[in-house]
Amino acid sequence: MGDTVVIIAAHAFEARAAAGVGRHVQKERWGPWMLYRGEMWDIPMAVIRSGPGKIAAAAAAQAAVQYLEPMLIASFGAASSVDPRVEPGTVVVAREVVDVGLLGLHDLPVHVPSRFAPNPLMETHLLQVPGVRSGTILSWEGKTLAPFPVPPLDPPAEGILVTDWESSAIALVAGMWEVPWGALRVVADHGEPDRLRRLAAVARRPLQWGAEVLRRGCHGFAFGDATTQDLDAPGEVR
């Protein structure tokens, strides 16, 4: 295991929020991606803006494993909630990630993983931040419209809260290389027609708070406790 916290975000506004909790952050082109490099406390930090979708996320995770020496890979960004009762701005930490597209491959002669459990230590430290919710993330590349018709799961999953596109791909690659991983999503919408406007609203303070939750969880994971030092206001990253 390496010494760098790697955060993978699909979109520029998500990557900027994640990088905004770092120090001495520099932005550079890294192959097909944008890479933000800096420090999180005294830990090297790298944020990859991967682009949307599972293929892009998996490629970024694989590159991170090969070139960035991660101690941890985190999937981060906004998401749609499948439950209309979940308020926009809610921070959801994955207790499990389920790839809906791979669920139907259970009858193949080889095992194809479709359910992924995050690193329990990282999950624990993230959940110690007040107001954070634990739930199942469905990696689903279709349209979400709450209430969402959740596909049958065997065994059933508890607390399915949000859908995203990328987390299962990141989990799969991290698991293949035995790199600890976690996933954190900030609820932006429920699939409403004006979801882009709602997403723009969440891209401000709620997503920034989600990045701060991630920073605190990474501190606990790296140093073995959940205390939060160096809580100076992070600088803006463009």
C-alpha positions in Angstrom: 0.0 0.0 0.0 1.3 3.5 -0.9 1.0 6.8 0.8 -1.3 8.9 -1.4 -5.0 9.6 -0.9 -6.5 9.3 -4.4 -10.0 10.8 -5.0 -11.8 10.1 -8.3 -14.6 12.5 -9.4 -16.4 12.5 -12.7 -16.9 16.2 -13.3 -14.9 19.4 -12.9 -17.1 20.9 -10.2 -16.7 17.7 -8.1 -13.0 17.5 -8.6 -12.6 21.2 -7.6 -14.6 20.6 -4.4 -12.4 17.6 -3.5 -9.2 19.4 -4.3 -10.4 22.5 -2.3 -9.8 20.7 1.0 -6.1 20.2 0.1 -3.1 22.4 0.6 -0.6 23.6 -2.0 -2.8 22.1 -4.8 -1.6 22.3 -8.4 -3.6 21.4 -11.4 -2.1 19.7 -14.4 -3.1 17.7 -17.5 -2.5 14.0 -16.9 -3.1 11.9 -20.0 -6.8 12.3 -20.8 -7.6 13.6 -17.3 -7.1 16.6 -15.2 -5.1 15.9 -12.1 -5.0 18.0 -8.9 -2.0 17.3 -6.7 -1.3 18.6 -3.2 -1.4 17.6 0.4 -4.1 16.6 2.9 -2.5 17.3 6.2 0.9 15.8 5.6 -0.5 13.1 3.3 0.0 13.4 -0.5 -3.3 13.9 -2.2 -4.3 13.4 -5.8 -7.7 14.2 -7.3 -8.5 12.8 -10.8 -11.3 14.3 -12.9 -12.1 11.1 -14.8 -15.1 12.1 -16.8 -18.5 10.3 -16.4 -19.2 6.6 -16.7 -17.8 3.3 -15.5 -15.2 2.9 -18.2 -13.7 6.3 -17.5 -13.7 5.7 -13.8 -12.2 2.2 -14.1 -9.4 3.6 -16.3 -8.6 6.4 -13.9 -8.6 3.9 -10.9 -6.2 1.6 -12.8 -3.9 4.5 -13.6 -4.0 5.6 -10.0 -2.9 2.1 -8.9 -0.1 2.0 -11.4 1.3 5.5 -11.0 0.1 7.2 -7.9 0.8 4.6 -5.1 -2.5 5.0 -3.4 -3.1 4.2 0.3 -6.8 4.7 -0.4 -9.0 5.4 -3.4 -12.2 7.3 -2.8 -15.2 7.7 -5.2 -16.6 11.2 -4.7 -19.3 13.4 -6.1 -23.0 14.3 -6.4 -25.7 11.7 -7.0 -29.4 11.2 -7.4 -31.4 9.7 -4.5 -33.9 6.9 -5.1 -35.8 7.9 -2.0 -37.9 11.1 -2.3 -37.7 11.6 1.5 -33.9 12.1 1.4 -33.1 15.8 1.4 -30.8 17.4 -1.2 -27.4 18.0 0.4 -27.5 14.8 2.4 -24.1 13.2 2.6 -24.2 9.5 2.0 -21.3 7.1 2.8 -21.4 3.7 1.1 -22.0 0.7 3.2 -22.2 -1.3 0.0 -22.0 -0.6 -3.7 -24.1 -2.7 -6.1 -23.5 -2.8 -9.8 -27.0 -3.2 -11.3 -25.7 -4.1 -14.8 -23.6 -7.0 -13.4 -26.4 -8.5 -11.3 -27.8 -10.4 -14.2 -24.5 -12.3 -14.8 -24.8 -14.6 -11.9 -25.5 -17.6 -14.2 -22.1 -17.4 -16.0 -19.6 -20.2 -15.4 -17.2 -17.7 -13.8 -17.8 -15.4 -10.9 -18.4 -11.8 -11.8 -18.5 -9.6 -8.7 -21.5 -7.2 -8.6 -21.5 -6.2 -4.9 -18.6 -4.4 -3.2 -18.0 -3.6 0.5 -15.8 -0.5 1.3 -12.9 -0.5 3.7 -14.6 -0.8 7.1 -12.1 1.5 8.8 -12.7 4.3 6.3 -16.4 3.8 6.5 -16.3 4.0 10.3 -14.4 7.3 10.3 -16.6 8.9 7.7 -19.7 8.0 9.7 -18.3 9.6 12.8 -18.9 13.1 11.3 -22.3 14.3 12.5 -25.1 14.3 10.0 -23.6 11.7 7.6 -25.8 8.8 6.5 -24.8 5.3 5.7 -26.5 3.6 2.7 -26.2 1.4 -0.3 -25.1 3.0 -3.6 -26.5 1.5 -6.8 -24.2 1.9 -9.8 -26.8 2.4 -12.4 -26.3 4.2 -15.8 -30.0 4.7 -16.5 -32.2 7.5 -15.4 -33.2 7.8 -11.8 -36.7 9.0 -10.9 -37.7 8.6 -7.3 -39.4 6.5 -6.1 -37.0 4.3 -7.9 -37.9 0.7 -8.9 -35.0 -1.0 -7.2 -34.1 -4.4 -8.9 -34.4 -7.5 -6.8 -31.2 -8.2 -4.9 -30.2 -11.5 -3.3 -29.5 -11.1 -0.5 -31.4 -7.9 -0.2 -29.5 -4.7 0.4 -30.4 -2.4 3.2 -30.8 1.4 2.9 -30.5 1.9 -0.8 -30.2 5.7 -1.0 -28.5 6.9 -4.1 -27.5 5.9 -7.6 -24.3 6.9 -9.4 -22.3 5.7 -12.4 -18.8 5.3 -11.3 -18.5 3.8 -7.8 -18.7 0.1 -8.7 -16.0 0.5 -11.3 -13.7 2.2 -8.8 -14.5 -0.5 -6.2 -13.8 -3.3 -8.7 -10.4 -2.0 -9.7 -9.4 -1.1 -6.1 -10.4 -4.6 -5.0 -8.5 -6.3 -7.7 -5.3 -4.7 -6.5 -6.2 -4.9 -2.8 -6.2 -1.1 -2.3 -8.6 0.1 0.4 -11.5 2.2 -1.0 -14.5 4.1 0.0 -17.4 6.1 -1.6 -19.1 9.3 -0.6 -21.9 11.0 -2.5 -23.9 14.2 -1.9 -27.6 14.0 -2.8 -28.4 16.6 -5.5 -31.8 15.5 -6.8 -34.4 12.8 -7.3 -34.4 12.8 -11.1 -36.6 15.8 -11.4 -36.9 17.6 -14.8 -34.9 20.6 -13.4 -32.1 18.3 -12.0 -29.3 20.4 -13.5 -30.5 23.5 -11.6 -30.6 21.4 -8.4 -27.2 20.0 -9.2 -25.8 23.5 -9.6 -27.1 24.4 -6.1 -25.5 21.3 -4.5 -22.2 22.1 -6.3 -21.7 24.9 -3.9 -21.7 24.5 -0.1 -23.2 20.9 0.2 -20.5 19.4 -2.1 -17.8 21.4 -0.3 -19.1 20.0 3.0 -19.0 16.5 1.5 -15.3 17.1 0.6 -14.6 18.2 4.2 -16.3 15.0 5.5 -14.0 13.0 3.2 -11.0 14.9 4.5 -11.9 14.1 8.1 -12.5 10.4 7.2 -9.1 10.2 5.4 -7.4 11.7 8.5 -8.9 9.0 10.7 -8.0 6.3 8.2 -4.4 7.4 7.9 -3.7 8.3 11.5 -5.9 5.8 13.3 -8.2 8.3 15.0 -11.1 10.7 14.1 -9.7 13.9 15.5 -9.7 16.8 13.1 -6.6 19.0 13.2 -5.7 21.8 10.8 -9.3 22.8 10.1 -8.2 26.1 8.5 -10.5 27.2 5.7 -9.3 25.5 2.4 -8.5 27.7 -0.5 -10.5 27.9 -3.7 -9.4 25.6 -6.5 -10.1 26.6 -10.1 
